[in-house]
């Protein structure tokens, strides 16, 4: 069994109360990491579920679209956990607005939540990491960077901008012993998608048809372990500035010129 060396570490995860954030929180907790999850609302069930792994678990209520709240959030996490070693920027907001119908409110909210919150959170956590001589940052991206869905201009722009930010941060933090990496997830079964019936033919063709592996992923078993890998200094000490795509092959951009049966028969 691989040793991650994470036992006793302290992590703050934004949007850690549900979905991918919660999956990462539980995976880290199973490695002995004490966890603080930050969300706009309160998620006592998530805090309890994480604590059941035998670690300290705290919830922090914060609106990450507000800089002052982000600053307070990181400070509160350090105080409650007794330190901070890992910062996971997972929170995201999705406003669907076509290009000619983009509103100031929608655009500003998307930028504040998806981009500015990451910059301010990493700034605050990064200052702490530099001061203690090490730490890990993990940023959660989106395959919206690689796939164009009309009607989500603001979301795509802000999530795509996280890539050069992550790379720049990784370069600047490297001399201080701080590693910065990214995971770009595709379609995973979360609270947002659990109501979808993927057995429905039209949905299967429209959504799953764009995924070469023809199915959604499971965040607990197919994404969270990768987060542990990237965060572990024992397993990924020489990895920084990396963007790991876990998307069932979406980034391959397979054009729908051949149906699945034809693709299968090509190599049989």
Steps between C-alpha positions, in 0.01 A plus 500: 500500500636842403585738784383855434663667799190713549412389853469802729486758220238777498284582195250768401265411215263755348168354393590197708148428618377328185605329178863497395606711797349256748654204317845658529438588865411140587795359307741729685330423832556131437871582480488668841460862386301738720245683285326837488234536232381844393159558344239774474261284697547264792559131434497326840445158340815541291701613803377195691573264210856629475549477877390135489835429332664570836625854435411852607235651274365855495256697291560864411225718358641735237400682183815459292382758248593759765873562557456582868316173556777305328761661726292418808437145375870416472578656838213313665613171346852549638362576846256209510742246353807625684683560174461456126691282252256448212268737316249361250320758286196307386205740519342615173190678375325450168283769340373404154481818294539524119757752378248771409303452822786510748405720795733694723369309799552160341847584369619660824367214712670242278833683503482556876417138583699307240808717459542770765417260784780271383750786475418636844480157666832387353653834595401462864588131524816560299624765743459250781674224304795723413532596865517138612721385212258273315145409410277375222240670282254308284273688260196335341450602138240404240484331161309810388855611413521231233138471390288783368140504615313805366332696775768478769745770396564634851554157652740389227707819512541492878581129528746520211679793665583276796754310290750784439438617856586153634814485286616845611431422864688169474806677358498769769440261789753232399801673663305498828431126497134547411354280227200611292303266273163472331242231432264555209193279544249404238144385574471349847196383691439781749200677648475702177482193276341226712153585367604422144388168353788384286296206375280745310599466136507870411706588807732207445568613145532870580708485818664160527556495124763770548692289752718228342454277807122551465419552867527754783772459759479422870666776705568273797684228312621666179592857598568526873789247490670717238465800730673304776776406256569860397481634856730236647862616527607136520329398175528822296796693641628577148164611360395864485320707236327185371144485371358149530194442281256243638219522250438168328686629195293813433812705423569269204216678320396191306287623211169313456581370154460139607259352749611288794450167324710612205774623732494170685515290184796694359742325733333164551 
